[in-house]
Amino acid sequence: MYCTMKPLLAQAMEDGQGVPAFNIHALEVVPVMAKAADAVKCPVILQVSVSTAKYIGYSLLASIVKKVSEDMTVDVALHLDHATDLEDIRGALDGGFSSVMYDGSKLPFEENVANTLKAVELARNAGASIEAELGIVGRGKIIETYPYTEPEDAAEFVRRTGIDALAVGIGTHHGMYKAKTNIRLDILKKIHEAVDIPLVLHGGTGVRDDDVRECVRLGMHKLNFGTELNVSWVRKAKEVFAEAEPDDTMRNLMIECNQAMTETIQKKIQLVRF
């Protein structure tokens, strides 16, 4: 069933489990991701960047996810990831997304709170769930100095905004797949003790398997994976398309790539459902 991410995360909190959130990189992979999760009876959040959502089209993407979800035995949410502009959030909600994220993490605290409140109002009026971020998730190369989320700030932010889930900075990085980063589980533990809503792991590809499981135990019930899925698809594509003849059916070539992604997805599910 198509739904917001709020009931998925509430059930995950009760069960001490995680809900995987997989990044959509192209329209072709939507049914692949959904079927991979459904095959192992795992509720799933399909999420997409603003740029990819605009490339596909908000309404088209939402319509397809809704249609795919009709044949699923588990619940699925469609989530806009890392929107920094309220107009993009409005576009996703108008298009039928069931969940959105406002990312004001690079703004001063008070400005982040003020903008997040506006995003919360938009989401509530649309019947959607909303995630926000406090503390910056890194990108690219590992950096030594890093603005981790302060537990006290997290508690105040959650209290003042009324969000459904909070992404926090504990040392994770977007885009990492060749190396794993050292995350601050001690900081996560303190944040978990300070807030009573689900926390969100961003940059899940760059986190060691054991650390992913520990993140779930410490309150991270939405866990994002994107880069590794894309890498597995592209690596297989380089193999099969390199050997293909010009008149080979594209569908058959893509099926092999989709299977590679499916295997990666189900490995990630095993990390968060234990």
N, C-alpha and C positions, 0 to 999 in steps of 0.2 A: 504494500500500500504506500502511496505517496503521502508524505507527512513532513512536519518540521523536524528539526533535529532534537528538539526539547524532550519529547517522550523517549527517544532513543537513548539520550544521555541519562535521563532519570532512571531508566531501567538498568543501564550499565552501572550507575552508581550503586544501586541496590544490590546488584549481582557481583560487584567488585570486578567488573570487566571493562574492556575498552571498546569503542566503536571506531572502526577504521574509516578514514576519509581519504578518498583517492582522487587525485587531480586528473581531470579530463584535459587531454591535450589536443584532441580532434573528435569530431562527431562519431567517427567510426568506432571508437573504443567505448562508447556509452553502453551498448548492450553487452559488450565483453565484460566490463567491470560488474555490471548488474548480475549477469549470469554466474560469474565467478563467485560472488558473494552468496548468491541464492543457493548455489550447489552445496555449500557447506553451512547453510542455514544461519548466515550472519547478517544482521541488519547493517546497512551501509550508508555513508554520506558520500555522494558524488559532488565534488566541488570543482570550481573553475575560476581561473584568473579573470580579471576584467578584460584584458586584451583578447583572451581566447573566447570569452562570452560574446564580445562584440564581433569577433571574426565569424562565429557560428550564427549569432543572433539570439538575443535573450528568449524571445517567444518560441523560436524553433527548438532551442535546446530544452526549454521547460516542457514543451509539448511532447518531445521524444522521451524524456525521462518519465513523464507521467504515463505515457503509453507503455513503456517497458515495465514500469512498476506494476501494471495491472496483471501481469503474468507471473509476478514474483510471490514467493511464500513468505518473504521477510519485508520489513519496512525499508523505505529509501527516502532520503532527503536530498534536495538539490541546493547547494550552498555557494554563494558568491564569496570568493576568498580575497582578502587584503584590498578591499575597496577603500581608497583614500578620499574619494569625492562623493558627496551625498547624492549627486545626480546619477552616478553609476548605481548606487544602491536603489534609488527610485526606479531606474530603468529595469533592474533585475526583478524587483517586486512587481512592477507593472507587467513584466513579461511572464510572471507566474512562478518565480523561484520561491521555495518554501523557507529559505534561510539565507542570511547575509552576514557579512563581517565588515565592521568599520575598523580601519586601522589608523589610529591617530597616535601611534607609538612614538613617532619622531617629533611630536608636538609637545610643548610644555604641558604639565599635568592638567592645569585648569582648562586649557584649550581642548585637550583630549576629552576631558569630562563633558564640556559643553557640546562638542560636536557629536560625541557618542550619544548623548541624550537626544539629539535631533534624529540620529539614526535609529535609536530605540523607538521613538515615536512613529517613524515611518514603518518600521517592521511590525510594531503592534497593530497599527491601523490596517496592515495587509494580512494580519494573522500569521506572520512569519516569526521565526526565532532569530536571535541575534547574538553574535560573538564580537568581542572587542579585544584589543591588545594593549598591554602595559609592559614596557620593557621591550627592547629591540631584539628581534631574531636576526642573526648575522647573515651575510650573503657572500659567497665566494670564498676567499682565503680565510683561514682561521686567524683571528686577531687576538692579541694578548689582553688588551684592555677592553672592557665590555660592560655596558649598562644593564646589569641584572635587575630584575624586578624586586622592589622592596616589599616584604610581606605586609607592612603597615599600609603602604600605598595601595597595595592590591585590595586590602580589606575596605579602605575608604572608597576606592574606585567602584567596587562591586556594590557597596551600599548606596552610593549616590547615583549610579546609572541604572541599576536594575537589569543588567544584561543576563543572558542565559548561560554564557560560557566565556571564560577568560583565557586568552593566550598570554603566556608569560615568557620572559627572557631568563633562561637558565643556562645559556651557552650553546644552544643549537644553531645551526646554520642552514640556510636554504641552498639547494643545489649540490650538496656534497654526496659523492658516491665512491670516490677513490680512497677516501680516508674517513675515519670515524672521529668524532670530537669528544672531548671530555666535558660532560655536563655536570652542573652543580646540583646534585641530588639533595644536598643539605639545604640549599635555598628552596628547592621545590617542597621539601618537607615542611618548612616554616610557612610557605605560602599556603599549602594545603591546610595547615592548622589554623590559618588566619581567615580563610574564606570557606563558604559553604556551597559553592556552585562548582560544576565540572570545570577542570582546567584543560587546556589544549596544548598538545605537543606539535609545534611547527618544525619543519626540517627533519622529519622522522627518518629519512633515508640515511642521514649522517649519524644516527644514534646506534650504538651497539645493541644487539638483540637482548642481552641481559638487562641493559639499562632501559630499554623500551618496556619490558615487563615491570621493572621497578617503578617506572613512571606511572604505570597503571595503578600499582599499589599505593602510590602517593598522590592519587587524585586526578591524574590526567586520563579523562575518559573519552576524549576525542583525540585521535592520533593521526596526523596527516602524513601521507606518503605520496610523492609525485615523481621526483627525479628518477628513482630506481625503476619505476614502471616504464617511463619513457625510454630509459637506457635499454631495458630488456627488449622492448619493441624494435628500437632502431638497430640494435646489434643483430637481431634476427633478420631484419629487413636488409641489412647490408649483405647477409649471406644469401638469402633466397632471391633477391632482386639481381644480385651480381651474376647468378647462375641462370637467370630466366632468359627466355627468348622473347623478342618483341611482341609476338602474338600469343604469349601465355596469358591465361585469364588472370586478371588482377585480383579477383576474389580469392582464388586459390593461394596466391602468394601472400595475401594479407591474413588468411586464416592461420598460417604458420606463425606470423608475427603476433597475432592475437593470442595464440596458445602460449607463447613465451611470456606475454604479459599476464595471462591467467595464472600461470605457475608462480610468478612473483607476487601477485595479489594474494593468493592463498597462503603463501609463506608468511606474508605480513599479517594476515588474519590470525594465523596460529600464534603470533606473538602477543596479540592483544586479547585473545579469547582463550583463557587457560583455567 
